[in-house]
C-alpha cells in the first residue's frame, strides 16, 4: 500500500491561489468530470519536494508513467472503494477505486514510493516537476521487482490520499 499525504510545491501554490486569490484550479482524475487523466509515477526517493526522484526512463520497462483509469473521465479515487459524491464534511482519505499494476521487464526496478501526476512523461528532474501533484512512501519500505515480477496497488487499500 502507498499513502500519499504530501502535496508538491506546485499543487500547494495552485490550491492557495484557487482558495485565496480567485484563480481557477480544474479537476483531475475523472469522477464524472472532464478532468485531466491521472498517472502513477514510480519513485526512487520521496523524502521531500526537494529530493523527489523518479525511476529512470527505460528502467525495467518503465518508459511512461502508468495510467490510472482508462480515460480522464474515469472515476479513480473514492471513499471505501466507491465513486461517491464530493464531500463537504470530514476530510476522510480517498482511496483508489480501480487497481493499478506494473510488471518489470528485462531488469530489476526499486520503488520507494509513488507520485500521482497529470502527465505520462517520466521526469529527469522530479523535484521540480510541476506535473507531480501528490507523493508518498510505499508502506513498509521500498520494493524491488525482478524481471517478470508485478506490483499491484489494489482497489480500496492500494493507494490512499488524505490530508493531515
Secondary structure by P-SEA (a helix, b strand, c coil): cbbbccccaaaaaaaaaaaccbbbbbbcccccccccbbbbbbbcccccccccccccccccccccccccccccccccccccccccccccccccbbbbcbbbbbbbccbbbbbccccccccccccccccccccccccccccccbbbbcccbbbbbcccccbbbbcc
